């Protein structure tokens, strides 16, 4: 029996495909369509040469076919090629998965079967999924959480041989949000505008190309709160209240929660005066961010930090309508910032 491959990461799957180490079946499923599309496109580009595709590639849509038909196509042998590719897009609409489960008992080793199942996952109780897990790749494409977006932006740009300032990455993440297809599209547009000898994205470039204010954004709000700058923090909140598209409570709540959660951990550091040791204790990639937590410990006691974390959770619940029949989001923002700063 082939080695079970469910634990493979997106990066490992991509590496295997580029190395032409193909599995007999790929089940790509989940809420985030970006990774599903990238992997599916890579398989289309790599399994077959251009001249082999007419007789050996079948691209189907779930709504127009059935598991029985897909299984029959998978049983055919390649013509003048090493492999066949059978890909089902929008596979969430595919019926008769049991026929594919039966096919996977004895899959044709020269066929690469790909199911692109978006907007959800296949029921784990299905025989098809357990058999696919045993002989091939099952990958769940999950939505990125807000705090993961800056790292995704940096990684995507690094692949494109470009770099981005920390502040610029946060500005982009807050403005675009977690739709990775839209996010990568915006990043590509920005890259086109840069000179070939200087592929670095700065806050000024983000302001010019994407239209995000470099003065009034979540990153600057976080800085104002870290430094307990009451005037600046209130300036930004007033700006957000008048320009909802510039920044919302749903964008900066995770940012603030992450900071104060880490700040509380910082109080337990054995050596708070050594930036290198603090960075290691807090699992930070560099000492760049340590200064914020050292400043935060000067401006907020451990007890105040605990109360702030509790308040952020309370405001988060209210912003989603829990125990809050009619308080506007703008007022909730002001309530939270007042609580933090006073």
N, C-alpha and C positions, 0 to 999 in steps of 0.2 A: 504494500500500500504506500502511496506517495506521502511525503511528509506534510503534515497539516500546516497551513500557512496563514491562518487568520490573524496572527500577531504582527504581520508585516505592516510597516508604516508606509505612508504615501511615498516618502523618499526611497525606501527600499524597492517598492513596486516599480517606480520610475527607473531606478538603476537596473533592475532585472530586465525590463522591457528594452532599454537601450542596449543592453548586453545580449539581447535576443535569447534570453532565458524565459521562454513562454510557458504558461500553465495551460492546461486543457480547458479551464473555465475561469472566468473573472465575473464575480458578482459585485457590482459597484452600486452602493445604495446609500441613502441618507438625505438629510435636509439641505446640505450644502452642495449645490450643483457644480461648483467650480472644479473641485477635485475629480468628480466623475467625468466631466467634459475633458479635462486635461489628460487623464489616463486613457479614456476612450480614443481621443485624437492620436495619442502616442501609439496605441495599438494599431490604428488604421494606417499610420505612417510606417510602422516597423515590421508588422507581421508579413506583409507582402510587398514585393516590388511593384512599381507602377504597371508594368506590362503583364503582371500575373493576376491583376484584380478582376478583369472581365469575367473569367471563368471560376474564380476561387473566392470571391468576396460577396457576401450577402448582407446588406444593411436593411433591417426591418424595423417596423414600429409595432409596439405591443398591441395597439388598438386594431391593427390590420391583420394580425396573425394569431397563432395559437401555439401552445407548447408542443403539440403533436407535429405541427408543420416545422417548427424550429428543430425538433429532434430529428426529423427526416433529413433536413438540410445538413445537420451535423454529421450524419452517418455517411454522407458522400465523401469520396476520396478526391484529393487535389489533382488537377490537370496541369502537367508541366510546371509544377511548383512543389515545394516541400510541405506546404500547409494550406489549409482553408481558414477563412475568417468568417464567422457568423456572429453578427452583432445585432442585438435587439435594443433599440432606443425606446424611451418611455415605457420601460418594461413593467412599470407599476400597473399597466393596463393589460398585461399578458395573462391569458387564461390557460388552464390545464397545465399547471406547473408539475403535476404528478408525472406527466409524460417525460419531462426533462429530468425528474428525479430518477426515473427508470433508465433513461439514457446514460446518466452519470454512473450507473452501476458498471458499465463497460464502455467508457467514452472512447471515441476514435482519437488516437494520439496525434494524428495529423490535423485535427480540427481545433481551432481556438474559438471557444464560445464566450461571448461577452454580453452580459445583461446590465443595462444602465437603468436602475430603478431609483427614480427621484421622488422627492417630497415624502420621504418616509423610509421604512425598512421592511424587509420581508419577515413574516412571522417566523420566529426561531424554532417553532414546533414543526415547521414544514420539513419533510424528508429531503426536499431539494436542497435546502440551505445546509443541512448537516452533511450531506454528501459533497456539496461544493466545498465546504470547509475542509473535508478530508483529502481532497485531491487537487484543490486549486487555491485561488485567492478570493477571499471574501473581505471587502473593505467597506467600512461605514464612514461616510463623509459627513463629519459633524460641523455645525455652525461654529465659527470662531466667536469666543467671548470677547467683549469690548477690550479687556486688558491685554488680550493676546494680539490685537491688531498691529500695534507698533512693531512688534517682533516679526510679524508676517511681512509687513511693509519692508523692513530692513532685509529680510531674507530674499524677498522677491527682487528687490533692487540689486542686491549683491549678485544674484544669478545673472542680472543684466549688466554686470560690471559697473554698477553705480552705487553711490552712497547717499545717506540722508542724515541730517542733524536729528538728534533726539526730539527736540521741540517740533521740528517740521513733521516728523513721523506721527507724533501725537496730534498735531493740527489736522493732518490728512485723515487719520483714523476717526477723529471726532466728527469731522465734516461729512465724510463719505459713509461711514458706518460699516456694518459687517457683511454687506453684499460683496463678496470677493470678486465676482465678475465685473461689477461696476468699479470696484476699487482698483483692480489691475488695469482696467481700461483707462482710468484717470491717470494712473502712474505712467502708463505708456505714452499718453498725450504729453505729460510733463517732460518725459525723457526726450521726446522728439524736439522739444523747444530748447534743449540744452546744447551747448557746443560740444563737439566730440572729445575735446581735450579737457573738459571739466564736467564730468557727469556726477555732480553733487547737488542734491536738493536741499535748499536752505529755507528758512521761514519766509524770506523775501520772495523767493520763487513760488512758494505755495500761495502766498498772498496774490501775486501777479497772475499765476496760471489757473489756480483753483478758486480764488476769490474768498479766501479765509482771512479774517483780520488777524494780524500777528500780535496785536495789542490786546484784543478781547477774545480770548479762547480759553478752553479748559486748562491748558497747560499754564497760562498766565494766572488763572484763578487759583490753581494749586500752589503756584509760587507765592502768590499774595497770602494765602492761608498759612503756608509753611512759615513765612516771615511775619505773620500776624499783622499784615498791612491792611488795616480796616478800610481805609479810603479806597485803595486799589480794588480790593475784593468787592466792595459795594458798587464801584464804578462798573465792574465787569458784570455783576448780577443785574444791574439796571439795564445795561446794554443787551444782555440776553433776554430780559423781560420785554424789551421793545423790538428785538430782532430774534424771534424764536428759532429761525433757521441757523443762526450763528452759533447757538449752543443751547442744549436742553438739559433738564435735570437727569434725563436718562443717559446722557453722555458723560456728565461729570460725576455722578454718584459712584460708579465703579472706580473712577480715578481717585476720589477722595477716600473711599473705603479701603482701597489697596494701600494708600499712603499711611493712614492711621492704624491699620492692622499691622503693617510692618513696623511702624513707630512703636507700637506696644511691645513687639518682639525685641526691638532695639534696647529696651530698658533692661533686658536680661543678659545683654552682652557682657562678657567678663572683663573686656577692656574697651571702654567707651571712648577713650582718647586716642586710640590707634586706628586710623582710617582703614588701613589694610586688613587688620583683624576684624574690624566692624563689617567691612564688605564681605569677607569670608563668612562671618557669622550670619549675615542677612542673606547670603547666597546671591550677592550682586556681582555682575560680570566685571565691574570696575569700581574704583573709588569715587567716580564722578557723582553717583547718587548718594554717597554716604553723608556728604555735607548737609543735604536736606534733612536727614534724620538727626544729625547732631544739632542743627538749628531747631528742628521740631522739638527735641527734648528740652531745649532751653525755653521754648515758648509754651509748651504744653506739658503738664505733669502727667504721670502715668494714670492717675485717677481721672483727670480731665479727658485723657485719650480714651479710656474705657467708656466714659459717658458719651463722647462724640461718636464712637462706633455704634453704641446703642441708638443714638439719635439718628444716625444715617440709616440704620435698619428701619426705624420708625417712619422716617420720611419716605424711604423706598416703598414701604407697604402702603402708605397714604397716597403716593403718586400713582399706585396701581388700583386705587379705589377702595382699599381696605380701611374700614373705620374712618372714612373720609367722604361724606356725602356731597360736599360742594366746595371745598377749598381749592382755588386755582393753583396750577403747578407753579406759576410765578411766585405766589405767596409762600408756597412750600420751600422754594429755593431761598427766599429771603429769611424765612424762619430758621432754616438749617444754618445759613451763614452767620446769622446773628448769634445762634447758640454756640457755634464753634469759636467765634471771635470774642465773646464776652463771658 
